[in-house]
Every structure is written in C-alpha cells, then in structure tokens.
C-alpha cells in the first residue's frame, strides 16, 4: 500500500465474516461530543455529551448474506479496515438499522452500534 493512499478500498467484517462493502462507510469512536456554552456576555465554557460508537454503510445483498441473522446480531465484533491502513474495531455491537434493502443494485444498509470502538494503526 502506498504511503499516500487515504481512501478507496475497504473491507468490512462482522464476527469474522467478510461482507461486500459498497461506497462510503462512516464511523464514530464514541468519544464525548464537546459543545460550547454561550451566555449573553459571550463564551462560558463547554459541556460534553456522550455519543454512541458506530460503524455504518452499505453492503451488497448477495446470495450468501443471511439478512435475518445479520439484523438480529447482538454482542458482535465489527471490523472496518480503511484504505489508509487503519482499522476501526467496534465491540459488543448490535445491528441498529431498520433492515430495508434496495433492489436497484442489491444494496443493504448496515449500522452497528456498540459499547466501545477503537482505532488501530
């Protein structure tokens, strides 16, 4: 892999099973979100609110994908390998999407939320 490659080819796995990833995936490590506290006299400070760790994107719904099994997953480990060489690991994850597929290109949206996520280099 070239040192300058930042995007492009990714792999997506759930409990060791690789799925055909499509397009753009997003992720959040679940770190607290900082928001400014502003008063009528200006900046007072900030507050932190929790966020859920997640990995979200689309896969191709081919004959080997068991949609029911995928949507019922709980306590899964989800791995997103990025083109830049990093990996995002989501632990104790559950399927958190409505489960509606698309017939145009066989797209199936996936969103997994979990107790914790970690960026590995």
N, C-alpha and C positions, 0 to 999 in steps of 0.2 A: 504494500500500500504506500502511495506517495505521501510525503510529509505535508502536502498542501491540500489533500482531499478533505473536504469538510462535509459534504452532503452526497446524497445519491443512494448507493446500495446499502440496504439494512437487512437484518434478519430479526425475526420475531418468534419467540418460543414461549409456550405455556407448559409448565411441568415437564420440560424436556422435549415436547413435541413441537417441531417447527411448522409454522403456517406460512402461506404465501402472502407476504406483506405487500400492500398496494399503497402507492402515493405517500402522503405526508403523515407521519406519526407525531403526536405531541406527548409530553410527559411533564410531570411535576414531582419533585422530590419530597414535597410535603413540608417544606420549611415554613415557618410563620411568615405571614404577609405583613409588611410594615405599612402603616397608613398615617399620614400627618394629622395632627390635632391642631386646628386653627381656631383662634378666637378672634373677636372683633379688633383686637390690638395686634394680631399677627400670629406667628408660629409659636406654639406652646410646647411642642414635642411630638411624639408619635406613639401609636399603640400597635400591638401585634395581635393578629388573629390567626387561629390555626387554619391550615389548608390540608386537604386530603392528598396523599401521594397517589399518582395515577399514571397509566400508560394508555393512550388512546389512538386509534387509527382504523384502517380497513384491511381486511384480508379477502382473498379470493375464495369463494364458497365452492370448492371442488368436491368431487365425489367422496374423498376421504375425510372431509370435515363433518364431525358429528355436532350439529348446531345445538341440539338439546343438551348434550354433555357439556359443551363449552359454556352455555348460558347458565348452567346450574353449578358451575365451579365455585368452590369456596376454599380458602386456605391454600391457594395456588402460589407458585413462584413464577413470575413473568419476567422474561429477559428480552431486552431490546438492545441489539448490537448496532451501534451507529457507524456511519461511514468514516468518521474521524478517529476510529479506534477505541472510543469509549463504549462502555456498556451501562445500561440502566437496569438495575435489579429491583423488582417490586416483590415484597414478601407478604405472606399471609393475605393474598389478594382474592377478591371476589369479582365476578362479572357484574358490571354496573351500567348496562345499557338496555334499551328496550328490546333488542333482539330482532329488528326488522331488516331483512335482506333486500337486495336490489337485483333485478333480473337483467338489466342492460349489459353489465359486464360481470355479473356474478359477485358483486361487492357485498361484503357483510361487515358492518361496523362493529368494532370491539372497543370496550372501555373496561379496564380493570382498575379498581381502587384497592388500596391496601393499607396495612398498619405502618409500613415503612418502606422507603426506597433509598437506594444508594447508587452513587455514581462511581464506577470503577474504571480505572485507566490502565 
